[in-house]
Amino acid sequence: MLILTCPGQLRRLEEALRRSLPATLPVLGTVMTVARGNPAAHEVLVDSWPHFGVVLTRLRPEEHKDPQDFYSNQLTVFYRDEGAWRELLGGTQAVDWTRAFQMQGMQEGMYEAVRQAADAKGLRLE
C-alpha cells in the first residue's frame, strides 16, 4: 500500500473519486479533509498509483490513543476491484485487526469481504 501525501496526488485522487459519486462519498470526504490540512490526522492509502484499485483512509497509526475506541478509529474504503479489496484485507497491514474500528463504504460486497477476512483471522464482527 502506498500512502499519498503529495498535494498533487491527493488532488488527482479527489478528481477521480468525484467521477464515481455516490459510491465514493465516504472516502472522498476524508480525502478532501486530508488535502485541506488534515485536522483529523488521517492518511490516504492506495494499492497502486496512479491506476488504483482500492482507496483506504484511516487514522495515522501514531494517533491511536485507545485500541478499543472504534469511534475514533474509522476507516473509509472505495474499491474498483473487489479482488484487490479482499487481498488488502487478508494480506496487508493496512487494516489493524488488533484494534476496534468502524469501516465505512457504500459498495455491495464490502461487508461480506470484511466478515470473511475477520472469520479467517478468528475474529468477531459486530
C-alpha positions as CSV (number, residue, x, y, z in Angstrom):
1,M,0.0,0.0,0.0
2,L,1.2,3.5,-0.8
3,I,0.4,6.5,1.4
4,L,-0.4,9.6,-0.6
5,T,0.9,12.8,0.9
6,C,1.7,14.9,-2.2
7,P,-1.0,17.6,-2.7
8,G,-0.9,17.0,-6.4
9,Q,-1.6,13.2,-5.9
10,L,-4.4,14.0,-3.5
11,R,-6.0,16.4,-5.9
12,R,-5.8,13.9,-8.8
13,L,-7.4,11.2,-6.5
14,E,-10.1,13.7,-5.5
15,E,-10.9,14.3,-9.2
16,A,-11.1,10.5,-9.9
17,L,-13.3,9.9,-6.9
18,R,-15.7,12.7,-7.9
19,R,-16.3,10.8,-11.2
20,S,-17.6,7.8,-9.3
21,L,-20.0,9.5,-6.9
22,P,-22.1,8.5,-5.0
23,A,-20.2,5.2,-4.3
24,T,-17.1,7.2,-3.4
25,L,-18.8,9.6,-1.0
26,P,-17.4,8.3,2.4
27,V,-13.8,8.1,1.1
28,L,-14.0,11.3,-0.9
29,G,-14.9,13.3,2.2
30,T,-11.8,12.0,4.1
31,V,-9.5,12.6,1.1
32,M,-10.8,16.2,0.8
33,T,-10.2,16.7,4.5
34,V,-6.6,15.3,4.3
35,A,-5.9,17.5,1.2
36,R,-7.1,20.6,3.1
37,G,-4.9,20.5,6.1
38,N,-5.8,17.1,7.7
39,P,-7.1,18.3,11.2
40,A,-8.3,14.8,12.0
41,A,-4.8,13.2,11.4
42,H,-5.9,10.7,8.8
43,E,-3.9,9.2,5.9
44,V,-4.9,8.1,2.4
45,L,-3.6,4.7,1.1
46,V,-3.9,3.2,-2.4
47,D,-2.9,-0.2,-3.6
48,S,-1.2,1.4,-6.7
49,W,-0.7,4.8,-8.2
50,P,-2.0,6.4,-10.4
51,H,-4.2,3.5,-11.5
52,F,-5.6,2.4,-8.2
53,G,-8.0,-0.5,-7.4
54,V,-8.5,0.4,-3.7
55,V,-8.5,3.6,-1.7
56,L,-8.5,3.3,2.1
57,T,-8.4,6.1,4.6
58,R,-7.5,5.6,8.2
59,L,-6.3,7.4,11.3
60,R,-2.5,7.6,11.4
61,P,-1.1,4.8,13.5
62,E,0.7,7.1,15.8
63,E,-2.6,8.9,16.7
64,H,-4.2,5.8,18.1
65,K,-4.9,6.5,21.8
66,D,-7.3,3.8,22.8
67,P,-7.3,0.4,21.0
68,Q,-11.0,-0.2,21.9
69,D,-12.3,3.2,20.6
70,F,-13.9,2.2,17.4
71,Y,-15.4,5.7,17.0
72,S,-12.1,7.5,16.5
73,N,-10.7,4.6,14.5
74,Q,-12.8,5.0,11.4
75,L,-11.7,3.6,8.1
76,T,-13.4,4.5,4.8
77,V,-13.0,2.5,1.6
78,F,-13.7,2.6,-2.1
79,Y,-12.6,-0.1,-4.5
80,R,-12.8,-0.7,-8.2
81,D,-11.6,-4.3,-7.9
82,E,-13.2,-6.5,-5.3
83,G,-10.3,-8.9,-5.6
84,A,-7.8,-6.2,-4.7
85,W,-10.0,-5.2,-1.7
86,R,-10.1,-8.8,-0.4
87,E,-6.3,-9.1,-0.9
88,L,-5.8,-5.9,1.1
89,L,-7.9,-7.2,3.9
90,G,-6.2,-10.6,4.1
91,G,-2.6,-9.9,3.1
92,T,-1.5,-6.4,4.3
93,Q,-1.2,-4.4,7.4
94,A,-3.4,-1.6,6.1
95,V,-6.2,-2.7,8.5
96,D,-5.0,-3.1,12.1
97,W,-7.1,-6.1,13.2
98,T,-5.8,-5.8,16.8
99,R,-7.8,-2.6,17.3
100,A,-11.6,-1.9,17.3
101,F,-12.6,0.0,14.2
102,Q,-15.5,1.1,12.0
103,M,-15.4,0.6,8.3
104,Q,-17.5,2.8,6.1
105,G,-18.2,2.3,2.4
106,M,-21.1,2.2,0.0
107,Q,-20.3,-0.8,-2.2
108,E,-22.0,-4.1,-2.4
109,G,-19.8,-6.9,-1.2
110,M,-17.7,-4.7,1.2
111,Y,-19.3,-6.1,4.4
112,E,-19.0,-9.7,3.2
113,A,-15.3,-9.3,2.4
114,V,-14.6,-7.8,5.8
115,R,-16.6,-10.6,7.5
116,Q,-14.8,-13.3,5.6
117,A,-11.4,-11.7,6.4
118,A,-12.3,-11.5,10.1
119,D,-13.6,-15.1,10.1
120,A,-10.3,-16.3,8.6
121,K,-8.4,-14.5,11.4
122,G,-10.7,-15.9,14.1
123,L,-12.1,-12.5,14.9
124,R,-15.7,-11.4,15.7
125,L,-17.5,-8.7,13.9
126,E,-20.2,-6.6,15.4
